[in-house]
Amino acid sequence: MSTAAGAPAAPAGPVGGHYDVVIIGGGPAGLSAGLNLVRARRRVLILDSNRPRHSATLVSHGFVTRDGVSPLELRSLGREEFAGYPDAEFHQGLVSAVTRVEGEEVVFSVTSRGVRGSADRDVTASVVILASGLAETLPALPSMRAYYGTSLHSCIECDGFEKSDGALALIGDTDDLAERALLVSQVTDDLIVFTNGSAAVTAEEEAALARRGIAVERRPIADVVGDRSGLTGVQLDDGTLVPRTGGFVRPHWSVPLDFAASLGLDRDPDGHILVADRGATSVPGVYAIGDLTAPGPQQLIVAAGAGARTAAAVNRHLLGPL
C-alpha cells in the first residue's frame, strides 16, 4: 500500500490494550489456565510463538480422552476451545519484555513482536502468567534430529509403552542416567545405557544396573544410524556398531526467561522459577506454571492440571481482599 505521494505507507504501530491476564505460552499449561480464566469472565490474552519444544513428536500419550493425538493437534484443539469465549484473545508472537509498572495500581507491561504477519503487541495486564516452557539441548550427534520424535524420545512416561520389548538405547550424560535406565527397563529386557564418554554412571550404579541385566557402554558415540524404517544402531567412535531399534535420550534443559529478567523472580540454581502451591511467584501478580517451575519436562496432562489450579488462584487474586 502507498501514500498519495507514492511513498510506502508507514507500518502500523503495535496493538495495545489492557487485560486482566496475559499468559505467555500457549501449550497445555497456558491454554488450560486461559480456558478456565475466560470461563470466569476474565479478559485474557495468550501470547505464543507456536514453536513448541515437542514439535518433533508425532504422537502424545497419557492425556485422558486424547491418548495418541498429535501434540500439535492437541494445541490446536485447545486454542479453538479458548477462542470460543468472548473475552479470549490468542496472538502469535515472540515476547520481548515483561516489566512491572508502578502507579496507583501495579500493572505489568508486555511487549511482543508479531510473527507470520501478525501485528506487534504492547499491552498491560493486572496479572501475568508465565507458561513458556523449557529449551532443550540434545546430545550433539549429527543424525540425532533425524530420529528424534520417531525412534528416539526424551519422555519415558510419554513414549515408553510404544517401545515395549525393543532393543533400546538410553543416551545421555546427566547424573540421573542410571535412575532413568530403571524406568526404561520396565518396557524391555534389552537395554544399553550409552554415556558417550562421560562419567554419568558411577561404578556402583553400573554394578547395580548389571544385576538387573542392563549394560553400560562408556565409549564415545560417533552418531546414531538408521534407514527409512527408523533407527538401526548406535555407531561408536572406534567404528563399532551397536544394533538398536529405538530408545531415549536425556537432554539438557534450560529456562529461557531473558524477557522477564527485570522482574527479579526467585529461581533455583538451575534457573527454574520458585513458586508456591498454586503457581504464585516471589513477585505479586506474576504466576508461573508448567516446565518453568520444576526440573525436567512435565507430562502434558500434568501441565494442563497445573494451569487449571493456577487459574483458580489468579481469579481469586483479581477479586482482591474482602
VEXDREN-2710 file (C-alpha; in Angstrom, 1 decimal):
% VEXDREN-2710
k/r/px/py/pz
1/MET/0.0/0.0/0.0
2/SER/1.3/3.5/-0.8
3/THR/0.5/7.0/0.3
4/ALA/-1.0/9.6/-2.0
5/ALA/2.5/10.8/-2.9
6/GLY/3.5/7.3/-3.9
7/ALA/5.8/6.6/-0.9
8/PRO/5.3/3.3/1.0
9/ALA/2.9/3.7/4.0
10/ALA/4.4/3.5/7.4
11/PRO/3.8/0.2/9.2
12/ALA/1.0/0.3/11.8
13/GLY/2.2/0.7/15.4
14/PRO/1.8/-2.1/18.0
15/VAL/-1.7/-3.0/19.1
16/GLY/-2.3/-2.1/22.8
17/GLY/-5.0/-2.6/25.4
18/HIS/-5.4/-3.8/29.0
19/TYR/-6.1/-7.3/30.0
20/ASP/-7.0/-8.9/33.3
21/VAL/-4.4/-11.6/32.5
22/VAL/-1.7/-12.0/29.9
23/ILE/-0.5/-15.6/29.5
24/ILE/2.9/-16.1/27.9
25/GLY/3.0/-19.6/26.4
26/GLY/0.2/-21.5/24.6
27/GLY/1.0/-25.1/25.5
28/PRO/-1.3/-27.3/27.7
29/ALA/-0.5/-25.3/30.8
30/GLY/-1.1/-21.9/29.3
31/LEU/-4.2/-23.0/27.4
32/SER/-5.7/-24.7/30.4
33/ALA/-5.2/-21.6/32.5
34/GLY/-6.6/-19.4/29.8
35/LEU/-9.7/-21.5/29.3
36/ASN/-10.6/-21.5/33.0
37/LEU/-10.0/-17.8/33.3
38/VAL/-12.2/-16.8/30.4
39/ARG/-14.9/-19.1/31.8
40/ALA/-14.5/-16.9/35.0
41/ARG/-15.2/-13.9/32.7
42/ARG/-11.7/-12.6/32.8
43/ARG/-10.3/-10.8/29.7
44/VAL/-7.3/-12.9/28.7
45/LEU/-4.6/-12.6/26.1
46/ILE/-2.4/-15.6/25.3
47/LEU/0.9/-14.8/23.5
48/ASP/2.6/-17.8/21.9
49/SER/5.3/-18.2/19.2
50/ASN/3.8/-21.5/18.1
51/ARG/7.3/-23.1/18.3
52/PRO/6.7/-25.9/20.9
53/ARG/9.7/-27.9/22.3
54/HIS/7.9/-31.1/21.4
55/SER/7.2/-30.2/17.7
56/ALA/9.2/-33.2/16.5
57/THR/7.0/-35.6/18.4
58/LEU/4.3/-37.1/16.2
59/VAL/2.1/-38.6/18.9
60/SER/1.5/-37.8/22.5
61/HIS/0.3/-40.2/25.2
62/GLY/-1.2/-40.3/28.7
63/PHE/-3.7/-37.4/28.2
64/VAL/-7.0/-38.9/29.1
65/THR/-9.5/-38.7/26.2
66/ARG/-6.7/-37.7/23.8
67/ASP/-4.2/-40.6/24.1
68/GLY/-2.4/-41.0/20.8
69/VAL/-3.2/-37.4/19.5
70/SER/-0.6/-35.3/17.8
71/PRO/0.7/-32.6/20.2
72/LEU/0.2/-30.0/17.6
73/GLU/-3.5/-31.1/17.2
74/LEU/-3.9/-31.0/21.0
75/ARG/-2.7/-27.4/21.0
76/SER/-5.0/-26.5/18.0
77/LEU/-8.0/-28.0/19.8
78/GLY/-7.1/-26.1/23.0
79/ARG/-6.8/-22.8/21.1
80/GLU/-10.2/-23.4/19.4
81/GLU/-11.8/-24.0/22.8
82/PHE/-10.2/-21.0/24.4
83/ALA/-11.0/-18.7/21.4
84/GLY/-14.7/-19.7/21.6
85/TYR/-15.2/-17.3/24.6
86/PRO/-15.9/-13.6/24.1
87/ASP/-13.1/-12.4/26.4
88/ALA/-10.4/-14.6/24.9
89/GLU/-7.7/-13.5/22.5
90/PHE/-4.8/-15.5/21.1
91/HIS/-1.9/-13.8/19.4
92/GLN/1.2/-15.4/17.7
93/GLY/4.3/-13.5/18.6
94/LEU/7.7/-13.5/20.4
95/VAL/7.6/-11.8/23.8
96/SER/10.5/-9.4/24.1
97/ALA/9.9/-7.8/27.5
98/VAL/7.7/-8.1/30.7
99/THR/8.2/-5.2/33.1
100/ARG/6.5/-4.1/36.3
101/VAL/4.9/-0.6/36.1
102/GLU/4.4/1.2/39.4
103/GLY/1.5/3.5/39.9
104/GLU/-1.8/3.8/41.8
105/GLU/-2.2/0.2/40.9
106/VAL/0.7/-2.1/39.9
107/VAL/0.3/-3.4/36.4
108/PHE/2.6/-5.2/34.0
109/SER/3.7/-4.1/30.6
110/VAL/4.1/-6.8/28.0
111/THR/5.6/-6.3/24.5
112/SER/5.6/-8.9/21.8
113/ARG/6.9/-8.9/18.2
114/GLY/4.4/-10.4/15.8
115/VAL/5.4/-13.3/13.6
116/ARG/4.0/-14.5/10.3
117/GLY/2.4/-11.2/9.5
118/SER/0.7/-10.6/12.9
119/ALA/1.0/-7.2/14.5
120/ASP/3.3/-6.3/17.3
121/ARG/1.6/-6.0/20.7
122/ASP/2.3/-3.6/23.5
123/VAL/-0.2/-4.2/26.3
124/THR/-0.7/-4.0/30.0
125/ALA/-2.1/-6.6/32.4
126/SER/-3.1/-6.9/36.0
127/VAL/-1.6/-10.4/36.2
128/VAL/1.0/-12.2/34.1
129/ILE/1.2/-16.0/33.9
130/LEU/4.5/-17.4/32.6
131/ALA/4.0/-20.7/30.8
132/SER/6.6/-20.5/28.1
133/GLY/8.3/-23.8/28.9
134/LEU/11.9/-25.1/28.5
135/ALA/14.5/-25.1/25.8
136/GLU/16.3/-28.4/25.3
137/THR/19.8/-29.3/24.1
138/LEU/20.1/-32.8/22.7
139/PRO/23.3/-34.9/22.6
140/ALA/25.5/-33.4/19.9
141/LEU/25.3/-36.3/17.4
142/PRO/25.0/-35.4/13.6
143/SER/21.9/-37.5/12.9
144/MET/20.1/-37.1/16.2
145/ARG/17.4/-34.9/14.8
146/ALA/16.6/-37.3/12.1
147/TYR/15.3/-39.9/14.6
148/TYR/14.2/-37.7/17.4
149/GLY/10.4/-37.8/17.9
150/THR/10.1/-41.2/16.0
151/SER/12.7/-43.7/17.1
152/LEU/14.2/-41.7/19.9
153/HIS/12.4/-39.8/22.6
154/SER/13.1/-37.9/25.8
155/CYS/10.0/-38.7/27.8
156/ILE/9.9/-42.3/29.1
157/GLU/6.5/-41.8/30.7
158/CYS/5.1/-40.4/27.4
159/ASP/6.6/-42.9/24.9
160/GLY/7.9/-45.9/26.8
161/PHE/5.0/-48.2/26.2
162/GLU/5.4/-47.9/22.4
163/LYS/9.0/-49.1/22.7
164/SER/8.0/-52.3/24.5
165/ASP/10.3/-55.3/24.0
166/GLY/12.6/-53.4/21.7
167/ALA/16.4/-53.4/21.6
168/LEU/16.7/-49.9/23.2
169/ALA/19.4/-47.3/23.9
170/LEU/19.4/-44.7/26.6
171/ILE/21.8/-41.9/25.6
172/GLY/23.0/-39.1/27.9
173/ASP/25.5/-37.6/30.3
174/THR/23.3/-36.4/33.2
175/ASP/23.7/-37.6/36.7
176/ASP/20.3/-39.2/36.7
177/LEU/21.0/-41.5/33.8
178/ALA/21.0/-44.7/36.0
179/GLU/17.7/-43.8/37.5
180/ARG/16.2/-43.2/34.1
181/ALA/17.6/-46.6/33.0
182/LEU/15.5/-48.3/35.6
183/LEU/12.3/-46.7/34.2
184/VAL/13.2/-47.8/30.6
185/SER/13.9/-51.3/31.9
186/GLN/10.1/-51.6/32.7
187/VAL/9.4/-51.9/29.0
188/THR/12.3/-54.0/27.7
189/ASP/14.8/-56.6/28.8
190/ASP/17.3/-55.4/26.2
191/LEU/18.7/-52.0/27.2
192/ILE/22.1/-50.5/26.8
193/VAL/23.0/-47.2/28.5
194/PHE/25.4/-45.1/26.4
195/THR/27.2/-42.5/28.5
196/ASN/29.1/-41.1/25.4
197/GLY/32.4/-41.0/27.1
198/SER/31.1/-39.2/30.2
199/ALA/31.2/-40.3/33.9
200/ALA/27.4/-40.0/34.1
201/VAL/27.0/-43.5/35.6
202/THR/29.2/-44.4/38.6
203/ALA/30.9/-47.8/39.1
204/GLU/28.4/-48.6/41.9
205/GLU/25.4/-47.7/39.6
206/GLU/26.9/-49.7/36.8
207/ALA/27.1/-52.8/39.0
208/ALA/23.5/-52.3/40.2
209/LEU/22.3/-51.9/36.6
210/ALA/24.2/-55.1/35.6
211/ARG/22.4/-57.0/38.3
212/ARG/19.2/-56.1/36.5
213/GLY/20.5/-57.1/33.1
214/ILE/21.2/-53.5/31.9
215/ALA/24.5/-52.9/30.1
216/VAL/26.5/-49.7/30.2
217/GLU/28.6/-48.6/27.2
218/ARG/31.1/-45.9/28.1
219/ARG/32.8/-45.4/24.8
220/PRO/32.2/-42.1/22.9
221/ILE/29.5/-42.1/20.2
222/ALA/30.1/-41.0/16.6
223/ASP/26.4/-41.0/15.6
224/VAL/23.1/-42.7/15.6
225/VAL/22.3/-44.5/12.3
226/GLY/19.3/-46.0/10.6
227/ASP/17.3/-46.2/7.4
228/ARG/13.7/-45.3/6.3
229/SER/12.3/-47.8/8.8
230/GLY/14.0/-45.9/11.7
231/LEU/16.9/-46.3/14.0
232/THR/19.1/-49.4/13.4
233/GLY/22.1/-48.7/15.7
234/VAL/24.5/-46.6/17.6
235/GLN/27.9/-46.0/15.9
236/LEU/30.8/-45.6/18.3
237/ASP/33.9/-43.6/17.6
238/ASP/36.0/-46.7/17.2
239/GLY/33.8/-48.0/14.4
240/THR/31.8/-50.4/16.5
241/LEU/28.1/-50.6/15.5
242/VAL/25.8/-51.5/18.3
243/PRO/22.4/-52.6/16.9
244/ARG/19.4/-50.7/18.5
245/THR/15.9/-50.2/17.2
246/GLY/15.0/-47.2/19.3
247/GLY/15.3/-45.6/22.7
248/PHE/15.6/-42.5/24.7
249/VAL/17.9/-39.5/25.1
250/ARG/18.4/-37.3/28.2
251/PRO/18.6/-33.7/27.0
252/HIS/20.0/-30.8/29.0
253/TRP/17.2/-28.3/29.7
254/SER/17.4/-24.5/30.2
255/VAL/14.8/-21.9/31.2
256/PRO/14.8/-19.0/28.7
257/LEU/13.5/-16.1/30.6
258/ASP/15.6/-13.2/29.5
259/PHE/12.4/-11.3/28.6
260/ALA/11.3/-11.3/32.3
261/ALA/14.7/-10.6/33.8
262/SER/13.7/-7.2/35.2
263/LEU/11.0/-8.8/37.4
264/GLY/13.7/-10.3/39.6
265/LEU/11.9/-13.6/40.2
266/ASP/13.3/-16.0/42.7
267/ARG/14.8/-19.0/40.9
268/ASP/16.6/-22.2/41.8
269/PRO/20.2/-22.9/40.9
270/ASP/19.2/-24.4/37.6
271/GLY/17.0/-21.4/36.7
272/HIS/13.5/-22.8/37.4
273/ILE/11.1/-20.3/38.9
274/LEU/10.3/-20.9/42.5
275/VAL/6.5/-21.0/43.1
276/ALA/4.0/-21.6/45.9
277/ASP/1.5/-24.4/45.7
278/ARG/-0.8/-22.7/43.1
279/GLY/1.9/-21.1/41.0
280/ALA/2.4/-17.7/42.7
281/THR/6.0/-16.5/42.3
282/SER/8.0/-14.1/44.5
283/VAL/6.6/-11.2/42.6
284/PRO/2.9/-10.4/43.5
285/GLY/0.8/-10.6/40.4
286/VAL/3.2/-12.9/38.5
287/TYR/2.4/-16.6/38.3
288/ALA/4.4/-19.5/36.6
289/ILE/3.2/-22.9/35.6
290/GLY/4.5/-26.0/33.7
291/ASP/8.1/-26.9/32.9
292/LEU/9.4/-23.5/34.0
293/THR/8.8/-24.4/37.7
294/ALA/10.3/-27.9/38.1
295/PRO/13.4/-29.9/36.8
296/GLY/12.7/-31.7/33.6
297/PRO/9.6/-31.6/31.4
298/GLN/6.2/-32.4/32.7
299/GLN/3.7/-34.7/31.0
300/LEU/1.1/-32.7/29.1
301/ILE/-1.7/-33.7/31.4
302/VAL/0.3/-32.6/34.5
303/ALA/0.9/-29.2/32.9
304/ALA/-2.7/-28.8/32.0
305/GLY/-3.7/-29.6/35.6
306/ALA/-1.3/-27.1/36.9
307/GLY/-2.8/-24.5/34.6
308/ALA/-6.3/-25.1/35.9
309/ARG/-5.1/-24.9/39.6
310/THR/-3.3/-21.6/38.9
311/ALA/-6.3/-20.2/37.1
312/ALA/-8.3/-20.6/40.2
313/ALA/-5.7/-18.8/42.3
314/VAL/-5.3/-16.0/39.7
315/ASN/-9.1/-15.4/39.6
316/ARG/-9.2/-15.1/43.4
317/HIS/-6.2/-12.8/43.4
318/LEU/-8.0/-10.5/41.0
319/LEU/-11.0/-10.2/43.2
320/GLY/-8.9/-8.6/45.9
321/PRO/-9.3/-8.7/49.7
322/LEU/-12.6/-8.9/51.5
END
